[in-house]
Amino acid sequence: MVTYKQFQKSASVVLSTFRKPVARFRRKEAEGRMPALFRNEKIQMLVVALGTAVAGEFKINPVPGDLFRIGLGGSAFLLFLLLMSRLPYIRTGLYTAVTVIVFRMVLDYVFAPDSFGIWSSLQVHTSGGLYYLTFALGMSLIQGQIERMHLLLLGVVATCIDFSSNTVEMVSRWLLNGSDISNPATWGYIALVAALRGFFVTGLYSSIAVSQIRALSQEQNKRMEQMLSVNSGLYGEVFYLRKSMDTIERVTSSSYRLYMDLKRAELKEFSQRQLGITQEIHEVKKDSQRVAAGLLKLFDQEAQTMLAMSEIMDYAIRGNRKYAVMLKKQAVISAYLDDDFVTSDYIPLLTLLNNLLANAIEALGPSGSIELRIEQEARWTVITVSDSGKGIPAKNRETIFEPGFTTKFGEGGSAATGIGLSHVHDIISSLGGTIKLYSDEQNAPWTTIFRVKLPTGALKKGE
């Protein structure tokens, strides 16, 4: 006979083995990624029934003989019902009861064919089926409240249902087989097992739920990081597009004035050609306006979201650590945050941080250090990005923020297509801030320092 301690150890190992697979199963089910076969209700009930029948063979017998068993089946059935709370509990209990009875009768026939009798085997195992049916009826009373129920209360309720189901099983065995159920020690043992099983399974259920929440949180963070990376890059392009639209507007106006000058000079052929050019420029402007309007509408929706400065810093650092790995550089990025507040301007902030950190990584040799600091100075939020890279030549320091300036060229000699420091400068200006470059030997160990000052009040607006 298996002792209860051995049974408990086996139960813990078997049920814990299924914790991660079940958590993945529930996550796929919640995301609608389950195969059609497993979304079928009858298939799910059959899985519950067969799983419970097999698990029930891991058992101990507190009453002499095989008239009463305490097996892993009850624990497995409770766990199935907790995890598959959308199933019809009563029908699931009926499926399980019939499956358990038939399964045990088949085992009786397989292991003792000479002494097997259908009626006697049915009498012995019918009470076991009644246990699962009673258990399902009890769980159906709380089915709609399981996910909102406190874990301790759920353990108490599961214990009561388990004990009630065992009572039905014991009484039915007494009626069908005449087994002795008058021993108080047996009932005390059953109550103890019901309590241990109820709280153990609800604890395991809670563990699975926590694993699922953590997995979903990690997936959500990953998607959020991807979205912010795309949006920050897109923001730079939108900012560039808005500047281009202003230029197009000025060119259109100049082109039209030239057309009028040519017309007044009675240069009809030239004036008509100039008018055609003006109209084409005007069409380009309208197309740009439509694109910009759609993108700006997206950012207007995003502006309703708030992110903490710590989150913005974290997303920027994680993204650029991946960028350093892609460039095969060993970059040690350290960070310091003085005051953690929330802001709706997280996309422009992330855009400028990404570009300053990316520039710092590109300036490093095979390895190096980068420091990002966000501090408060009076009414200003000061962002400092320092790196131990190759530095910026003195001849370039005065022109580094000018439009079109770059020191990065592709293999074919074409200039890099990032938004560049000129657009970073413009984004900072649009936020009411300033950016300065410090690059000399006195800054050791840093060769280059970019210092950004932004008005804290404007960043906190809408907090």
Protein Blocks (a to p, Z undefined) as FASTA:
>chain_A
ZZfklmmmmmmmmmmmmmmmmmmmmmmmmnopacfklmpmklmmmmmmmmmmmmmmpccd
fbgcjkbccdfklmmmmmmmmmmmmbcfklmmmmmmmmmmmmmmmmmmmmmmmlgcfklm
mmmmmmmmmmmmmmmmmmmmmmmmmmmpcfklmmmmmmmmmmmmmmmmmmmmmmmnopaf
kbmklmmmmmmmmmmmmmmmmmmmmmmmmmmmmmmmmmmmmmmmmmmmmmmmmmmmmmmm
mmmmmmmmmmmmmmmmmmmmmmmnopaklmmmmmmmmmmmmmmmmmmmmmmmmmmmmmmm
mmmpccdfklmmmmmmmmmmmmmmmnopacddddddfbdcddfklmmmmmmmmmmmmmmm
mmpcfbdcdddddddehjaccdddddfbebjafklmmmmmpghiacbdcfkopacfbebj
mlmmmmmmmnopacdddddfklpcbfbdcdddddfklmmgoZZ
